[in-house]
């Protein structure tokens, strides 16, 4: 708060039941600027319109900032949920890993038993690892 607002923030007091009643009815009342009077009588605290307007403007600025943050949060949430939907769709789409039988692999490799078994073992290991990563392998659903 600036120095001017600090000065304006000091309340005026209307002291005494009669003065409060007069003030509420529109009659003159005794105003004391500064701290709460050391009185056992009831007192009515009043602030200047300029101070109240400044407080309302400050409150409005804070509300606007809060609304901006809320909108950013909503946008970030919407983006995150959209990304989650995309990733779930990817996980739900089966991955095709070619699954040739051992006879075919032996035929194209020149009848090498070691190559055939290695190829099939490699294919099965790849399918297993892809499944462990959370993806579905086509044919293993």
Buried (B, 14 or more C-beta within 10 A) or exposed (E): EEEEEEEBEEBBBBBBEEBBEBBEEEEEBBBBEEEEBEEEEEBBEBEBEEBEEBBEEEEEEEEEEEEEEEEEEEEEEEEEEEEEEEEEEEEEEBBEBEEBEEEEBBEEBEEEEEBBEEBBEEBEEBBEEBEEEEBBBEEEE
